Amino acid sequence: MARVTGIGGVFFAAKDPAALAAWYEQHLGLEITEWGGAIFPAGDADAVTTWTIRPAVDEPFAPGTSAFMVNYRVDDLAALLAALRAAGAQVAGGPEESEYGKFGWVVDPEGNKIELWEPPAG
């Protein structure tokens, strides 16, 4: 069965992303990158977890209703999306493919948009 293998990232919306990122850098010691987020090692040489603040405009996590989104690494995105659809879950898109891997989205019963990510093979 396709499954989640880890957390790929945490994303949340803010009225002033730059100021909020600076607060996290100053008070919690996060090393904020030039793209406005932080990167944490995730246990093996190829895996990382990203942390990113996005502008709170145009409902960045729609159709979810929360101000955050968790990205989960998965081992077989196509199979997981098929299983979610078959179970009647609210699949919000995907699969989409890019140089960063394959992505899909689902909204949980509480209205939280979840990003599912199958990293590129390699």
Biopython code that builds the backbone (N, CA, C, O; Angstrom):
import numpy as np
from Bio.PDB.StructureBuilder import StructureBuilder

atoms = [
    (1, "MET", "N", (0.843, -1.189, 0.000)),
    (1, "MET", "CA", (0.000, 0.000, 0.000)),
    (1, "MET", "C", (0.883, 1.244, 0.000)),
    (1, "MET", "O", (1.886, 1.302, 0.712)),
    (2, "ALA", "N", (0.507, 2.230, -0.795)),
    (2, "ALA", "CA", (1.223, 3.501, -0.817)),
    (2, "ALA", "C", (1.080, 4.164, 0.543)),
    (2, "ALA", "O", (0.032, 4.062, 1.181)),
    (3, "ARG", "N", (2.138, 4.848, 0.989)),
    (3, "ARG", "CA", (2.080, 5.428, 2.321)),
    (3, "ARG", "C", (2.959, 6.662, 2.436)),
    (3, "ARG", "O", (3.790, 6.942, 1.572)),
    (4, "VAL", "N", (2.756, 7.380, 3.510)),
    (4, "VAL", "CA", (3.597, 8.530, 3.848)),
    (4, "VAL", "C", (4.896, 7.997, 4.424)),
    (4, "VAL", "O", (4.887, 7.066, 5.230)),
    (5, "THR", "N", (6.021, 8.589, 4.012)),
    (5, "THR", "CA", (7.328, 8.161, 4.504)),
    (5, "THR", "C", (8.021, 9.228, 5.342)),
    (5, "THR", "O", (9.072, 8.964, 5.926)),
    (6, "GLY", "N", (7.453, 10.424, 5.410)),
    (6, "GLY", "CA", (8.056, 11.493, 6.204)),
    (6, "GLY", "C", (7.398, 12.815, 5.897)),
    (6, "GLY", "O", (6.466, 12.885, 5.097)),
    (7, "ILE", "N", (7.879, 13.854, 6.526)),
    (7, "ILE", "CA", (7.378, 15.204, 6.260)),
    (7, "ILE", "C", (8.371, 15.906, 5.351)),
    (7, "ILE", "O", (9.553, 16.029, 5.672)),
    (8, "GLY", "N", (7.874, 16.360, 4.217)),
    (8, "GLY", "CA", (8.720, 17.067, 3.258)),
    (8, "GLY", "C", (8.797, 18.550, 3.554)),
    (8, "GLY", "O", (9.800, 19.195, 3.247)),
    (9, "GLY", "N", (7.746, 19.099, 4.149)),
    (9, "GLY", "CA", (7.773, 20.525, 4.448)),
    (9, "GLY", "C", (6.551, 20.976, 5.213)),
    (9, "GLY", "O", (5.531, 20.290, 5.278)),
    (10, "VAL", "N", (6.690, 22.149, 5.785)),
    (10, "VAL", "CA", (5.599, 22.814, 6.484)),
    (10, "VAL", "C", (5.517, 24.218, 5.901)),
    (10, "VAL", "O", (6.515, 24.936, 5.851)),
    (11, "PHE", "N", (4.334, 24.601, 5.465)),
    (11, "PHE", "CA", (4.124, 25.892, 4.834)),
    (11, "PHE", "C", (3.001, 26.601, 5.568)),
    (11, "PHE", "O", (1.987, 25.982, 5.892)),
    (12, "PHE", "N", (3.166, 27.899, 5.838)),
    (12, "PHE", "CA", (2.058, 28.626, 6.425)),
    (12, "PHE", "C", (2.023, 30.043, 5.924)),
    (12, "PHE", "O", (3.029, 30.592, 5.473)),
    (13, "ALA", "N", (0.833, 30.633, 6.011)),
    (13, "ALA", "CA", (0.589, 31.960, 5.467)),
    (13, "ALA", "C", (0.796, 33.023, 6.538)),
    (13, "ALA", "O", (0.535, 32.797, 7.719)),
    (14, "ALA", "N", (1.274, 34.193, 6.098)),
    (14, "ALA", "CA", (1.493, 35.307, 7.014)),
    (14, "ALA", "C", (1.178, 36.611, 6.298)),
    (14, "ALA", "O", (1.338, 36.716, 5.082)),
    (15, "LYS", "N", (0.727, 37.608, 7.062)),
    (15, "LYS", "CA", (0.451, 38.933, 6.492)),
    (15, "LYS", "C", (1.728, 39.591, 6.006)),
    (15, "LYS", "O", (1.715, 40.286, 4.990)),
    (16, "ASP", "N", (2.843, 39.383, 6.720)),
    (16, "ASP", "CA", (4.142, 39.950, 6.357)),
    (16, "ASP", "C", (5.187, 38.841, 6.458)),
    (16, "ASP", "O", (5.871, 38.728, 7.476)),
    (17, "PRO", "N", (5.318, 38.019, 5.409)),
    (17, "PRO", "CA", (6.218, 36.868, 5.468)),
    (17, "PRO", "C", (7.664, 37.223, 5.808)),
    (17, "PRO", "O", (8.303, 36.504, 6.576)),
    (18, "ALA", "N", (8.187, 38.303, 5.259)),
    (18, "ALA", "CA", (9.587, 38.671, 5.521)),
    (18, "ALA", "C", (9.797, 39.020, 6.991)),
    (18, "ALA", "O", (10.775, 38.585, 7.599)),
    (19, "ALA", "N", (8.891, 39.796, 7.557)),
    (19, "ALA", "CA", (9.018, 40.174, 8.965)),
    (19, "ALA", "C", (8.873, 38.955, 9.871)),
    (19, "ALA", "O", (9.599, 38.821, 10.856)),
    (20, "LEU", "N", (7.940, 38.070, 9.539)),
    (20, "LEU", "CA", (7.750, 36.888, 10.366)),
    (20, "LEU", "C", (8.958, 35.956, 10.262)),
    (20, "LEU", "O", (9.389, 35.388, 11.265)),
    (21, "ALA", "N", (9.501, 35.798, 9.066)),
    (21, "ALA", "CA", (10.700, 34.973, 8.898)),
    (21, "ALA", "C", (11.861, 35.555, 9.703)),
    (21, "ALA", "O", (12.623, 34.815, 10.325)),
    (22, "ALA", "N", (11.994, 36.883, 9.690)),
    (22, "ALA", "CA", (13.050, 37.529, 10.475)),
    (22, "ALA", "C", (12.866, 37.259, 11.966)),
    (22, "ALA", "O", (13.846, 37.059, 12.684)),
    (23, "TRP", "N", (11.618, 37.250, 12.438)),
    (23, "TRP", "CA", (11.348, 36.944, 13.846)),
    (23, "TRP", "C", (11.812, 35.529, 14.183)),
    (23, "TRP", "O", (12.474, 35.318, 15.199)),
    (24, "TYR", "N", (11.466, 34.554, 13.331)),
    (24, "TYR", "CA", (11.883, 33.173, 13.561)),
    (24, "TYR", "C", (13.409, 33.053, 13.536)),
    (24, "TYR", "O", (13.995, 32.297, 14.311)),
    (25, "GLU", "N", (14.037, 33.801, 12.647)),
    (25, "GLU", "CA", (15.500, 33.771, 12.573)),
    (25, "GLU", "C", (16.108, 34.355, 13.851)),
    (25, "GLU", "O", (17.008, 33.760, 14.443)),
    (26, "GLN", "N", (15.621, 35.500, 14.266)),
    (26, "GLN", "CA", (16.166, 36.178, 15.444)),
    (26, "GLN", "C", (15.885, 35.415, 16.737)),
    (26, "GLN", "O", (16.787, 35.234, 17.555)),
    (27, "HIS", "N", (14.663, 34.973, 16.927)),
    (27, "HIS", "CA", (14.263, 34.415, 18.216)),
    (27, "HIS", "C", (14.393, 32.904, 18.334)),
    (27, "HIS", "O", (14.548, 32.389, 19.442)),
    (28, "LEU", "N", (14.334, 32.180, 17.214)),
    (28, "LEU", "CA", (14.420, 30.725, 17.267)),
    (28, "LEU", "C", (15.640, 30.169, 16.551)),
    (28, "LEU", "O", (15.875, 28.960, 16.557)),
    (29, "GLY", "N", (16.422, 31.060, 15.930)),
    (29, "GLY", "CA", (17.667, 30.638, 15.310)),
    (29, "GLY", "C", (17.541, 29.935, 13.980)),
    (29, "GLY", "O", (18.499, 29.308, 13.529)),
    (30, "LEU", "N", (16.377, 30.020, 13.328)),
    (30, "LEU", "CA", (16.260, 29.409, 12.011)),
    (30, "LEU", "C", (17.153, 30.148, 11.025)),
    (30, "LEU", "O", (17.221, 31.377, 11.032)),
    (31, "GLU", "N", (17.834, 29.390, 10.182)),
    (31, "GLU", "CA", (18.642, 29.993, 9.127)),
    (31, "GLU", "C", (17.745, 30.177, 7.907)),
    (31, "GLU", "O", (17.461, 29.225, 7.181)),
    (32, "ILE", "N", (17.306, 31.415, 7.695)),
    (32, "ILE", "CA", (16.380, 31.706, 6.601)),
    (32, "ILE", "C", (17.182, 31.868, 5.310)),
    (32, "ILE", "O", (18.134, 32.646, 5.252)),
    (33, "THR", "N", (16.787, 31.130, 4.287)),
    (33, "THR", "CA", (17.463, 31.167, 2.996)),
    (33, "THR", "C", (16.994, 32.373, 2.180)),
    (33, "THR", "O", (16.088, 33.097, 2.591)),
    (34, "GLU", "N", (17.611, 32.576, 1.037)),
    (34, "GLU", "CA", (17.229, 33.700, 0.171)),
    (34, "GLU", "C", (15.808, 33.557, -0.371)),
    (34, "GLU", "O", (15.200, 34.560, -0.747)),
    (35, "TRP", "N", (15.261, 32.340, -0.421)),
    (35, "TRP", "CA", (13.888, 32.142, -0.888)),
    (35, "TRP", "C", (12.882, 32.242, 0.249)),
    (35, "TRP", "O", (11.690, 32.024, 0.031)),
    (36, "GLY", "N", (13.335, 32.566, 1.459)),
    (36, "GLY", "CA", (12.419, 32.870, 2.548)),
    (36, "GLY", "C", (12.042, 31.726, 3.457)),
    (36, "GLY", "O", (11.137, 31.865, 4.279)),
    (37, "GLY", "N", (12.711, 30.603, 3.329)),
    (37, "GLY", "CA", (12.404, 29.462, 4.172)),
    (37, "GLY", "C", (13.645, 28.896, 4.816)),
    (37, "GLY", "O", (14.732, 29.459, 4.682)),
    (38, "ALA", "N", (13.492, 27.788, 5.512)),
    (38, "ALA", "CA", (14.599, 27.101, 6.163)),
    (38, "ALA", "C", (14.587, 25.641, 5.725)),
    (38, "ALA", "O", (13.556, 25.110, 5.313)),
    (39, "ILE", "N", (15.739, 25.010, 5.820)),
    (39, "ILE", "CA", (15.891, 23.612, 5.435)),
    (39, "ILE", "C", (16.461, 22.845, 6.624)),
    (39, "ILE", "O", (17.432, 23.273, 7.249)),
    (40, "PHE", "N", (15.834, 21.691, 6.927)),
    (40, "PHE", "CA", (16.290, 20.846, 8.025)),
    (40, "PHE", "C", (16.629, 19.465, 7.479)),
    (40, "PHE", "O", (15.871, 18.933, 6.667)),
    (41, "PRO", "N", (17.742, 18.866, 7.896)),
    (41, "PRO", "CA", (18.024, 17.484, 7.503)),
    (41, "PRO", "C", (16.890, 16.589, 8.005)),
    (41, "PRO", "O", (16.332, 16.829, 9.076)),
    (42, "ALA", "N", (16.554, 15.556, 7.227)),
    (42, "ALA", "CA", (15.406, 14.718, 7.584)),
    (42, "ALA", "C", (15.772, 13.271, 7.860)),
    (42, "ALA", "O", (14.920, 12.393, 7.731)),
    (43, "GLY", "N", (16.996, 13.000, 8.230)),
    (43, "GLY", "CA", (17.320, 11.648, 8.662)),
    (43, "GLY", "C", (18.177, 10.840, 7.718)),
    (43, "GLY", "O", (18.975, 10.022, 8.174)),
    (44, "ASP", "N", (18.043, 11.038, 6.408)),
    (44, "ASP", "CA", (18.957, 10.336, 5.515)),
    (44, "ASP", "C", (19.595, 11.352, 4.577)),
    (44, "ASP", "O", (19.145, 12.495, 4.486)),
    (45, "ALA", "N", (20.620, 10.938, 3.897)),
    (45, "ALA", "CA", (21.447, 11.866, 3.120)),
    (45, "ALA", "C", (20.677, 12.631, 2.052)),
    (45, "ALA", "O", (21.042, 13.758, 1.717)),
    (46, "ASP", "N", (19.617, 12.036, 1.515)),
    (46, "ASP", "CA", (18.897, 12.666, 0.416)),
    (46, "ASP", "C", (17.644, 13.424, 0.842)),
    (46, "ASP", "O", (17.052, 14.127, 0.023)),
    (47, "ALA", "N", (17.228, 13.303, 2.085)),
    (47, "ALA", "CA", (15.956, 13.881, 2.510)),
    (47, "ALA", "C", (16.167, 15.144, 3.340)),
    (47, "ALA", "O", (17.073, 15.227, 4.169)),
    (48, "VAL", "N", (15.307, 16.115, 3.092)),
    (48, "VAL", "CA", (15.274, 17.334, 3.892)),
    (48, "VAL", "C", (13.816, 17.678, 4.171)),
    (48, "VAL", "O", (12.906, 17.201, 3.493)),
    (49, "THR", "N", (13.619, 18.506, 5.172)),
    (49, "THR", "CA", (12.300, 19.057, 5.450)),
    (49, "THR", "C", (12.410, 20.558, 5.283)),
    (49, "THR", "O", (13.300, 21.181, 5.863)),
    (50, "THR", "N", (11.525, 21.148, 4.503)),
    (50, "THR", "CA", (11.544, 22.595, 4.316)),
    (50, "THR", "C", (10.471, 23.244, 5.176)),
    (50, "THR", "O", (9.459, 22.630, 5.513)),
    (51, "TRP", "N", (10.715, 24.484, 5.517)),
    (51, "TRP", "CA", (9.805, 25.292, 6.335)),
    (51, "TRP", "C", (9.691, 26.615, 5.601)),
    (51, "TRP", "O", (10.700, 27.278, 5.363)),
    (52, "THR", "N", (8.474, 27.012, 5.239)),
    (52, "THR", "CA", (8.299, 28.183, 4.398)),
    (52, "THR", "C", (7.088, 29.000, 4.815)),
    (52, "THR", "O", (6.032, 28.453, 5.133)),
    (53, "ILE", "N", (7.256, 30.320, 4.810)),
    (53, "ILE", "CA", (6.146, 31.237, 5.044)),
    (53, "ILE", "C", (5.742, 31.808, 3.692)),
    (53, "ILE", "O", (6.593, 32.244, 2.916)),
    (54, "ARG", "N", (4.453, 31.804, 3.413)),
    (54, "ARG", "CA", (3.930, 32.350, 2.160)),
    (54, "ARG", "C", (3.032, 33.542, 2.458)),
    (54, "ARG", "O", (2.480, 33.643, 3.554)),
    (55, "PRO", "N", (2.883, 34.438, 1.501)),
    (55, "PRO", "CA", (1.960, 35.569, 1.713)),
    (55, "PRO", "C", (0.530, 35.082, 1.916)),
    (55, "PRO", "O", (0.087, 34.139, 1.260)),
    (56, "ALA", "N", (-0.180, 35.724, 2.818)),
    (56, "ALA", "CA", (-1.578, 35.353, 3.115)),
    (56, "ALA", "C", (-2.529, 36.100, 2.193)),
    (56, "ALA", "O", (-3.451, 36.774, 2.652)),
    (57, "VAL", "N", (-2.300, 35.976, 0.903)),
    (57, "VAL", "CA", (-3.180, 36.605, -0.082)),
    (57, "VAL", "C", (-3.733, 35.525, -0.995)),
    (57, "VAL", "O", (-3.087, 34.505, -1.232)),
    (58, "ASP", "N", (-4.907, 35.755, -1.492)),
    (58, "ASP", "CA", (-5.533, 34.833, -2.449)),
    (58, "ASP", "C", (-5.634, 33.410, -1.924)),
    (58, "ASP", "O", (-5.513, 32.457, -2.694)),
    (59, "GLU", "N", (-5.853, 33.254, -0.623)),
    (59, "GLU", "CA", (-6.044, 31.934, -0.026)),
    (59, "GLU", "C", (-5.016, 30.929, -0.549)),
    (59, "GLU", "O", (-5.357, 30.061, -1.352)),
    (60, "PRO", "N", (-3.756, 31.039, -0.101)),
    (60, "PRO", "CA", (-2.688, 30.226, -0.681)),
    (60, "PRO", "C", (-2.878, 28.724, -0.549)),
    (60, "PRO", "O", (-2.238, 27.965, -1.277)),
    (61, "PHE", "N", (-3.739, 28.269, 0.363)),
    (61, "PHE", "CA", (-3.922, 26.840, 0.557)),
    (61, "PHE", "C", (-5.338, 26.382, 0.209)),
    (61, "PHE", "O", (-5.786, 25.334, 0.673)),
    (62, "ALA", "N", (-6.043, 27.175, -0.614)),
    (62, "ALA", "CA", (-7.383, 26.799, -1.059)),
    (62, "ALA", "C", (-7.289, 25.519, -1.884)),
    (62, "ALA", "O", (-6.296, 25.344, -2.591)),
    (63, "PRO", "N", (-8.244, 24.638, -1.834)),
    (63, "PRO", "CA", (-9.541, 24.803, -1.220)),
    (63, "PRO", "C", (-9.561, 24.525, 0.283)),
    (63, "PRO", "O", (-10.632, 24.522, 0.888)),
    (64, "GLY", "N", (-8.402, 24.293, 0.895)),
    (64, "GLY", "CA", (-8.359, 24.136, 2.343)),
    (64, "GLY", "C", (-8.734, 25.442, 3.018)),
    (64, "GLY", "O", (-8.721, 26.502, 2.392)),
    (65, "THR", "N", (-9.065, 25.362, 4.290)),
    (65, "THR", "CA", (-9.493, 26.557, 5.019)),
    (65, "THR", "C", (-8.503, 26.970, 6.101)),
    (65, "THR", "O", (-8.767, 27.921, 6.836)),
    (66, "SER", "N", (-7.370, 26.279, 6.219)),
    (66, "SER", "CA", (-6.369, 26.596, 7.229)),
    (66, "SER", "C", (-5.313, 27.541, 6.672)),
    (66, "SER", "O", (-5.191, 27.716, 5.460)),
    (67, "ALA", "N", (-4.553, 28.145, 7.581)),
    (67, "ALA", "CA", (-3.464, 29.043, 7.197)),
    (67, "ALA", "C", (-2.142, 28.287, 7.086)),
    (67, "ALA", "O", (-1.077, 28.902, 7.035)),
    (68, "PHE", "N", (-2.207, 26.950, 7.047)),
    (68, "PHE", "CA", (-0.988, 26.165, 6.918)),
    (68, "PHE", "C", (-1.237, 24.962, 6.019)),
    (68, "PHE", "O", (-2.378, 24.592, 5.741)),
    (69, "MET", "N", (-0.145, 24.367, 5.575)),
    (69, "MET", "CA", (-0.217, 23.144, 4.787)),
    (69, "MET", "C", (1.017, 22.314, 5.101)),
    (69, "MET", "O", (2.128, 22.842, 5.147)),
    (70, "VAL", "N", (0.830, 21.025, 5.316)),
    (70, "VAL", "CA", (1.941, 20.111, 5.532)),
    (70, "VAL", "C", (2.162, 19.335, 4.244)),
    (70, "VAL", "O", (1.211, 18.879, 3.609)),
    (71, "ASN", "N", (3.429, 19.190, 3.866)),
    (71, "ASN", "CA", (3.824, 18.399, 2.705)),
    (71, "ASN", "C", (4.372, 17.081, 3.228)),
    (71, "ASN", "O", (5.335, 17.061, 3.995)),
    (72, "TYR", "N", (3.755, 15.976, 2.811)),
    (72, "TYR", "CA", (4.203, 14.657, 3.227)),
    (72, "TYR", "C", (4.919, 13.964, 2.083)),
    (72, "TYR", "O", (4.415, 13.946, 0.960)),
    (73, "ARG", "N", (6.098, 13.388, 2.352)),
    (73, "ARG", "CA", (6.770, 12.540, 1.371)),
    (73, "ARG", "C", (5.999, 11.230, 1.290)),
    (73, "ARG", "O", (5.580, 10.683, 2.310)),
    (74, "VAL", "N", (5.813, 10.734, 0.075)),
    (74, "VAL", "CA", (5.107, 9.458, -0.120)),
    (74, "VAL", "C", (5.928, 8.568, -1.043)),
    (74, "VAL", "O", (6.775, 9.048, -1.797)),
    (75, "ASP", "N", (5.668, 7.272, -0.973)),
    (75, "ASP", "CA", (6.449, 6.345, -1.792)),
    (75, "ASP", "C", (5.812, 6.021, -3.139)),
    (75, "ASP", "O", (6.505, 5.539, -4.036)),
    (76, "ASP", "N", (4.511, 6.273, -3.310)),
    (76, "ASP", "CA", (3.841, 5.982, -4.579)),
    (76, "ASP", "C", (2.634, 6.914, -4.702)),
    (76, "ASP", "O", (1.522, 6.562, -4.308)),
    (77, "LEU", "N", (2.867, 8.096, -5.248)),
    (77, "LEU", "CA", (1.820, 9.116, -5.306)),
    (77, "LEU", "C", (0.605, 8.652, -6.094)),
    (77, "LEU", "O", (-0.525, 8.831, -5.638)),
    (78, "ALA", "N", (0.808, 8.065, -7.255)),
    (78, "ALA", "CA", (-0.327, 7.658, -8.090)),
    (78, "ALA", "C", (-1.227, 6.674, -7.347)),
    (78, "ALA", "O", (-2.450, 6.812, -7.373)),
    (79, "ALA", "N", (-0.634, 5.687, -6.689)),
    (79, "ALA", "CA", (-1.423, 4.696, -5.954)),
    (79, "ALA", "C", (-2.138, 5.341, -4.774)),
    (79, "ALA", "O", (-3.291, 5.011, -4.497)),
    (80, "LEU", "N", (-1.475, 6.252, -4.077)),
    (80, "LEU", "CA", (-2.103, 6.890, -2.928)),
    (80, "LEU", "C", (-3.267, 7.774, -3.369)),
    (80, "LEU", "O", (-4.327, 7.748, -2.743)),
    (81, "LEU", "N", (-3.088, 8.559, -4.439)),
    (81, "LEU", "CA", (-4.192, 9.387, -4.931)),
    (81, "LEU", "C", (-5.367, 8.514, -5.380)),
    (81, "LEU", "O", (-6.524, 8.857, -5.136)),
    (82, "ALA", "N", (-5.071, 7.390, -6.034)),
    (82, "ALA", "CA", (-6.146, 6.481, -6.465)),
    (82, "ALA", "C", (-6.894, 5.930, -5.258)),
    (82, "ALA", "O", (-8.122, 5.851, -5.274)),
    (83, "ALA", "N", (-6.164, 5.548, -4.211)),
    (83, "ALA", "CA", (-6.802, 5.020, -3.011)),
    (83, "ALA", "C", (-7.636, 6.096, -2.318)),
    (83, "ALA", "O", (-8.727, 5.815, -1.822)),
    (84, "LEU", "N", (-7.127, 7.323, -2.284)),
    (84, "LEU", "CA", (-7.877, 8.418, -1.665)),
    (84, "LEU", "C", (-9.159, 8.698, -2.437)),
    (84, "LEU", "O", (-10.219, 8.888, -1.840)),
    (85, "ARG", "N", (-9.064, 8.724, -3.762)),
    (85, "ARG", "CA", (-10.259, 8.947, -4.584)),
    (85, "ARG", "C", (-11.273, 7.828, -4.369)),
    (85, "ARG", "O", (-12.469, 8.082, -4.227)),
    (86, "ALA", "N", (-10.788, 6.594, -4.345)),
    (86, "ALA", "CA", (-11.678, 5.440, -4.163)),
    (86, "ALA", "C", (-12.376, 5.480, -2.803)),
    (86, "ALA", "O", (-13.492, 4.982, -2.657)),
    (87, "ALA", "N", (-11.717, 6.070, -1.818)),
    (87, "ALA", "CA", (-12.294, 6.162, -0.472)),
    (87, "ALA", "C", (-13.198, 7.377, -0.314)),
    (87, "ALA", "O", (-13.782, 7.587, 0.749)),
    (88, "GLY", "N", (-13.317, 8.189, -1.389)),
    (88, "GLY", "CA", (-14.184, 9.352, -1.333)),
    (88, "GLY", "C", (-13.555, 10.592, -0.731)),
    (88, "GLY", "O", (-14.261, 11.542, -0.394)),
    (89, "ALA", "N", (-12.231, 10.599, -0.591)),
    (89, "ALA", "CA", (-11.546, 11.772, -0.044)),
    (89, "ALA", "C", (-11.603, 12.924, -1.049)),
    (89, "ALA", "O", (-11.749, 12.702, -2.251)),
    (90, "GLN", "N", (-11.487, 14.148, -0.550)),
    (90, "GLN", "CA", (-11.510, 15.337, -1.399)),
    (90, "GLN", "C", (-10.120, 15.568, -1.982)),
    (90, "GLN", "O", (-9.317, 16.299, -1.402)),
    (91, "VAL", "N", (-9.833, 14.949, -3.126)),
    (91, "VAL", "CA", (-8.557, 15.152, -3.806)),
    (91, "VAL", "C", (-8.637, 16.490, -4.522)),
    (91, "VAL", "O", (-9.551, 16.733, -5.310)),
    (92, "ALA", "N", (-7.668, 17.357, -4.239)),
    (92, "ALA", "CA", (-7.704, 18.732, -4.751)),
    (92, "ALA", "C", (-6.809, 18.943, -5.961)),
    (92, "ALA", "O", (-6.723, 20.061, -6.469)),
    (93, "GLY", "N", (-6.146, 17.905, -6.431)),
    (93, "GLY", "CA", (-5.328, 18.041, -7.623)),
    (93, "GLY", "C", (-4.211, 17.023, -7.658)),
    (93, "GLY", "O", (-3.867, 16.397, -6.655)),
    (94, "GLY", "N", (-3.654, 16.880, -8.857)),
    (94, "GLY", "CA", (-2.521, 16.007, -9.043)),
    (94, "GLY", "C", (-2.940, 14.696, -9.692)),
    (94, "GLY", "O", (-4.128, 14.390, -9.796)),
    (95, "PRO", "N", (-1.973, 13.948, -10.113)),
    (95, "PRO", "CA", (-0.560, 14.239, -9.922)),
    (95, "PRO", "C", (-0.033, 15.261, -10.918)),
    (95, "PRO", "O", (-0.449, 15.312, -12.075)),
    (96, "GLU", "N", (0.896, 16.072, -10.429)),
    (96, "GLU", "CA", (1.642, 17.007, -11.268)),
    (96, "GLU", "C", (3.119, 16.667, -11.116)),
    (96, "GLU", "O", (3.576, 16.312, -10.030)),
    (97, "GLU", "N", (3.853, 16.779, -12.206)),
    (97, "GLU", "CA", (5.256, 16.408, -12.189)),
    (97, "GLU", "C", (6.134, 17.606, -12.513)),
    (97, "GLU", "O", (5.799, 18.414, -13.380)),
    (98, "SER", "N", (7.267, 17.719, -11.810)),
    (98, "SER", "CA", (8.249, 18.764, -12.073)),
    (98, "SER", "C", (9.632, 18.189, -11.797)),
    (98, "SER", "O", (9.774, 17.008, -11.479)),
    (99, "GLU", "N", (10.631, 19.024, -11.921)),
    (99, "GLU", "CA", (11.993, 18.582, -11.627)),
    (99, "GLU", "C", (12.151, 18.195, -10.153)),
    (99, "GLU", "O", (13.097, 17.490, -9.800)),
    (100, "TYR", "N", (11.246, 18.642, -9.300)),
    (100, "TYR", "CA", (11.321, 18.358, -7.871)),
    (100, "TYR", "C", (10.592, 17.072, -7.483)),
    (100, "TYR", "O", (10.662, 16.646, -6.331)),
    (101, "GLY", "N", (9.902, 16.460, -8.423)),
    (101, "GLY", "CA", (9.175, 15.232, -8.157)),
    (101, "GLY", "C", (7.724, 15.340, -8.574)),
    (101, "GLY", "O", (7.362, 16.180, -9.398)),
    (102, "LYS", "N", (6.905, 14.492, -8.002)),
    (102, "LYS", "CA", (5.470, 14.449, -8.307)),
    (102, "LYS", "C", (4.692, 14.979, -7.104)),
    (102, "LYS", "O", (5.044, 14.707, -5.956)),
    (103, "PHE", "N", (3.622, 15.746, -7.383)),
    (103, "PHE", "CA", (2.835, 16.379, -6.331)),
    (103, "PHE", "C", (1.353, 16.105, -6.523)),
    (103, "PHE", "O", (0.864, 15.998, -7.647)),
    (104, "GLY", "N", (0.658, 15.996, -5.417)),
    (104, "GLY", "CA", (-0.794, 15.880, -5.400)),
    (104, "GLY", "C", (-1.309, 16.533, -4.131)),
    (104, "GLY", "O", (-0.546, 16.771, -3.195)),
    (105, "TRP", "N", (-2.613, 16.826, -4.098)),
    (105, "TRP", "CA", (-3.181, 17.528, -2.942)),
    (105, "TRP", "C", (-4.506, 16.899, -2.552)),
    (105, "TRP", "O", (-5.270, 16.439, -3.401)),
    (106, "VAL", "N", (-4.761, 16.887, -1.263)),
    (106, "VAL", "CA", (-6.012, 16.380, -0.712)),
    (106, "VAL", "C", (-6.395, 17.296, 0.449)),
    (106, "VAL", "O", (-5.533, 17.900, 1.088)),
    (107, "VAL", "N", (-7.690, 17.389, 0.708)),
    (107, "VAL", "CA", (-8.182, 18.177, 1.838)),
    (107, "VAL", "C", (-8.743, 17.194, 2.856)),
    (107, "VAL", "O", (-9.592, 16.365, 2.529)),
    (108, "ASP", "N", (-8.257, 17.292, 4.109)),
    (108, "ASP", "CA", (-8.735, 16.364, 5.143)),
    (108, "ASP", "C", (-10.120, 16.776, 5.641)),
    (108, "ASP", "O", (-10.594, 17.858, 5.295)),
    (109, "PRO", "N", (-10.772, 15.947, 6.438)),
    (109, "PRO", "CA", (-12.138, 16.257, 6.894)),
    (109, "PRO", "C", (-12.266, 17.542, 7.709)),
    (109, "PRO", "O", (-13.374, 18.057, 7.858)),
    (110, "GLU", "N", (-11.160, 18.073, 8.240)),
    (110, "GLU", "CA", (-11.200, 19.320, 9.009)),
    (110, "GLU", "C", (-10.918, 20.547, 8.139)),
    (110, "GLU", "O", (-10.881, 21.664, 8.656)),
    (111, "GLY", "N", (-10.718, 20.361, 6.820)),
    (111, "GLY", "CA", (-10.480, 21.481, 5.912)),
    (111, "GLY", "C", (-9.023, 21.840, 5.718)),
    (111, "GLY", "O", (-8.727, 22.894, 5.155)),
    (112, "ASN", "N", (-8.096, 20.994, 6.167)),
    (112, "ASN", "CA", (-6.665, 21.256, 5.998)),
    (112, "ASN", "C", (-6.199, 20.701, 4.658)),
    (112, "ASN", "O", (-6.361, 19.512, 4.383)),
    (113, "LYS", "N", (-5.619, 21.562, 3.826)),
    (113, "LYS", "CA", (-5.059, 21.090, 2.573)),
    (113, "LYS", "C", (-3.725, 20.419, 2.879)),
    (113, "LYS", "O", (-2.915, 20.940, 3.646)),
    (114, "ILE", "N", (-3.512, 19.267, 2.273)),
    (114, "ILE", "CA", (-2.302, 18.477, 2.464)),
    (114, "ILE", "C", (-1.643, 18.307, 1.099)),
    (114, "ILE", "O", (-2.304, 17.986, 0.112)),
    (115, "GLU", "N", (-0.333, 18.528, 1.059)),
    (115, "GLU", "CA", (0.417, 18.291, -0.167)),
    (115, "GLU", "C", (1.117, 16.952, -0.042)),
    (115, "GLU", "O", (1.760, 16.671, 0.969)),
    (116, "LEU", "N", (0.992, 16.126, -1.070)),
    (116, "LEU", "CA", (1.658, 14.825, -1.111)),
    (116, "LEU", "C", (2.766, 14.919, -2.155)),
    (116, "LEU", "O", (2.542, 15.402, -3.265)),
    (117, "TRP", "N", (3.951, 14.461, -1.798)),
    (117, "TRP", "CA", (5.121, 14.652, -2.643)),
    (117, "TRP", "C", (5.901, 13.342, -2.774)),
    (117, "TRP", "O", (6.349, 12.766, -1.782)),
    (118, "GLU", "N", (6.052, 12.889, -4.006)),
    (118, "GLU", "CA", (6.931, 11.751, -4.298)),
    (118, "GLU", "C", (8.208, 12.324, -4.886)),
    (118, "GLU", "O", (8.205, 12.799, -6.021)),
    (119, "PRO", "N", (9.307, 12.285, -4.125)),
    (119, "PRO", "CA", (10.566, 12.856, -4.623)),
    (119, "PRO", "C", (10.997, 12.175, -5.920)),
    (119, "PRO", "O", (10.606, 11.039, -6.188)),
    (120, "PRO", "N", (11.802, 12.871, -6.721)),
    (120, "PRO", "CA", (12.269, 12.243, -7.952)),
    (120, "PRO", "C", (13.151, 11.020, -7.648)),
    (120, "PRO", "O", (13.869, 10.991, -6.648)),
    (121, "ALA", "N", (13.082, 10.037, -8.511)),
    (121, "ALA", "CA", (13.914, 8.836, -8.331)),
    (121, "ALA", "C", (15.369, 9.237, -8.506)),
    (121, "ALA", "O", (15.692, 10.121, -9.300)),
    (122, "GLY", "N", (16.207, 8.604, -7.787)),
    (122, "GLY", "CA", (17.607, 8.934, -8.004)),
    (122, "GLY", "C", (18.398, 8.697, -6.841)),
    (122, "GLY", "O", (19.607, 8.926, -6.860)),
]
sb = StructureBuilder()
sb.init_structure("model")
sb.init_model(0)
sb.init_chain("A")
sb.init_seg("    ")
for serial, (resi, resn, name, xyz) in enumerate(atoms, 1):
    if name == "N":
        sb.init_residue(resn, " ", resi, " ")
    sb.init_atom(name, np.array(xyz, "f"), 0.0, 1.0, " ", f" {name:<3s}", serial, name[0])
structure = sb.get_structure()
